[in-house]
Amino acid sequence: MVRSVPADLPADSELLRGLEPKQIDLLRAAARQRRFPAKSVITYQSEPAEQLFLLLTGRVRFFYVTDNGNKLSLLWVTPGKIFGAAALALSPSTYLVSTEAVRDSSVLIWDGSSIREIGQRFPQVMMNAYLTAMDYISWYVGTHATLTSETARERLARLLLGYVPAIGRKVSAGIELDVTNEELAEAANISPYTTSRLISEWKRAGAIGKSRRRILLPSKKGLSLPVNGTRF
């Protein structure tokens, strides 16, 4: 774990990996903090990539608008992770996707010129951003594979289990996920009706618990319950 991290920085942030305390202090000093209310757009696809962001609190989601106006919901960003890494490119670049706040969120923001200068002084910053980008690409590859080879039931089950390390919160009865049916439907690329039907079916089978904006995944034993052929 990184030591001597300023109180307002997530100690486990991927951007800070391998950095010395003095380097972290310089990185923090070059940033400014800003809040974004839920549903506000933070970056827009195809616009100049002029800022790098580190999420402190809340939740952010990537999305992409197709040429015919369809909005595709993509990966969620959780506290400690960065977005807008195109700002690190030495030649002018644009954002590949847009980002929006799913919850009220606070971020640290670096101007492109500042973060590029820091990246040149401390190559570990560039390496950390590169590794984060690789994680995102891996997610997109995996998502594309599931969309082309798995059923709606399998995609939703995989999505729920995949959210455990990212947004899961341990409670006495298992692991609680702060997520709505609508958000699950968008992320799994299935209809809200199908999502609601599957969630209700799994709830009746005892595989999950459900309340407003919350899904409860029981113990590890509960996670392996078979639900109509899917190991959930």
N, C-alpha and C positions, 0 to 999 in steps of 0.2 A: 504493500500500500504506500502511496505517496505520503511523505511526511511534511509537516509545516505548510499545509495548504490553507489559504485564507478561508475564514469561516463561511463565506458565501459561495465557495466553489465546491462542487461534489468531489470528494477525495478519490473516488473511483472513476472519474471521467477519463475516457479514452484519450482525450487530447493531452492530458497531463502525464500520461504513462512515460516513465523513464526520465522525467525532467527533474532537475535539481531545484531546491527551494527558491534560490535566487532567480532562476529562470521562470518559475511559476509566478513569482512576485512581479517580474517585468511583464509577463503575459497578462496578468490581471490588471496591472496599471494602465495598459494600453487599451483596455476595453471599457465600454460604458454599459450600464444596465438599463433595460426597458421592459415594460409590461405590455402584454397584448391580451385583450379580452377574448373570451371564447368566440369562435366563428369569424375572427378577423384574419385576413390574409396577410402573411408576413413577407413572402417573396412571390414573384410572378415568373412563370416560365418564359423563356426567351428574352427576359430583360437582362441588362448588364449585371454580371455577378460582382457586386461592389462591396459586399459585406459577408463576413463569416459569423455564424451564430452558435452559441452553446446554450442548450436548454438547462435552466436552473430548476424551475418548478413548472408543474402543469403537464400538458401533453400536446404535441404537434403532429400533424400528418402531412405527408407528401400527397399531392394529387396532380393529375395531368388532364388537360382539356384537349380533346381530339379536334381535328379539323371540322367535324360536323357538330361540335358543341357538346359532346358527351363528356361528363366529368368522371374520371377514373380515380377512385381512392386507392392509395398505395400504402407504403410502409408508415407505421407510427414511429415517432421519435419520442423517447422518454428521457427524463432528467439525467444529465451527465453526458449526453450525446450531442454531436454537432450537426449542423446542416448549413447549406450554402458553401460547401467546400470548393466550388468552382472559383471562389474569390481568391484562392491560393495560386491559381494559374498565373504564370509569369506573363503570358500574352493575354490580351482582352478576351474574356469568355462570357457566356450567358448561363443563366440557371436552366437546367434541363427540365425541372419540374417546379411547380408552385408548392408553397407550404402554408398551412392554415393552423391556427390554434384550435384544438379540439376542446381544451379546457382553458380557463384563465391561466396564463403562462407568464413567466418571467425569463428573460434571456440576457446573456452577455453578448455584446456586438463588437466586432473588430472591423474597422474600415479595411478595405482591400489592401491599400498601400502599407498600412501598419502591420497587418498579419503576414503579408509577403516579406516584409523586412525582418520580422521575427523569425519566419520560417527559414530565411537565408542565414540568419545568425545561429539558429538552433535547429539543425536538420531533423532532430527527433520530432519536432512539431509536424514537419512535413510527412515523416514516416507514419506518425500517429493518424494524421488525416487520411493518408493513403490506405492504411489498414481498415479504418472505418468505412471508407468508400468501398473496399473489397467486401466488407460484411454486407453492405447494402446491395451490392451487385449479386452476391450469393443469395440474398433474400429474393431478389427479382427473378433469378434463374429458377429457384425452387418454386416460387409462386407460379411462374409460367408453366412449369412442369405439372403442377397439381391441376391447373386450369385445363390442361389438355388431356390429363390421364385419370383424374379422380372424379367421383360423384360429388354432388352438393353436400351430402351427408359426410363424406370423408374430408372434404375441404373444411367444413365447419368444425369438425372434431379436431383436425390438425391445427386449425387456427387457434382454438381455445387452449389446447395444450401448449402451443407455441407462445401464447401470451403469459404463461406462468412465470418464466424468469424475468420477463420485461415489466409486467404491471401487477403480478400476483402479490397478494399480501397475506401472510400467514395469520390465521385466526384459529380459535380452539377447534372448530369443526372441519378445518381443512385449509384451502387456499381460496381467497376471495378475489375476484376480478371486477374492477370498476369499468364496466362496459355495457353498452345498450344493445338491444337487438338490431337497431338501425345501423350502428357502427359495425357490428358483426356482419350484417348483410352486405354492406359496402365493401368491407375488407375481403370477404370470401367470394364476392361477385355472384351472389345469389339473391333471390327476391326476399323482401321483408316477410312475405307470407311464408315462404319455405323456411326461413330462419326461425320464425315464431313456432311453426309446426314442429320442427326438429327439437328446439329447446324444450317445448312442452312435452314432447315424447320422451326425451332424456330425463326430464324432471319426474315424470310418472314412473319411469323405470328405476329411479333412485340413483342415477348416475351423476346428477348435478342437483344443486339447489338454486332457486331463482327468486329474487325480489327486485324491487325497482332499482334499475341501474347497477345491479349486482348479480353476479353469477358465482355460486359456490361450488368449487371442485373438492370433493371429499378427500380422504387420505389416499395414499398411493394405491391401496387396494381398490378404492372407489374409481380411481382414474383408469384402472384396467378392466372395468366392467364391460362386457361385450354388449353393444347396442345394435341389434339387427345386423350383425356381421362386422361392425366396426369396433375395434378395441379402443374404448374411450377411457 
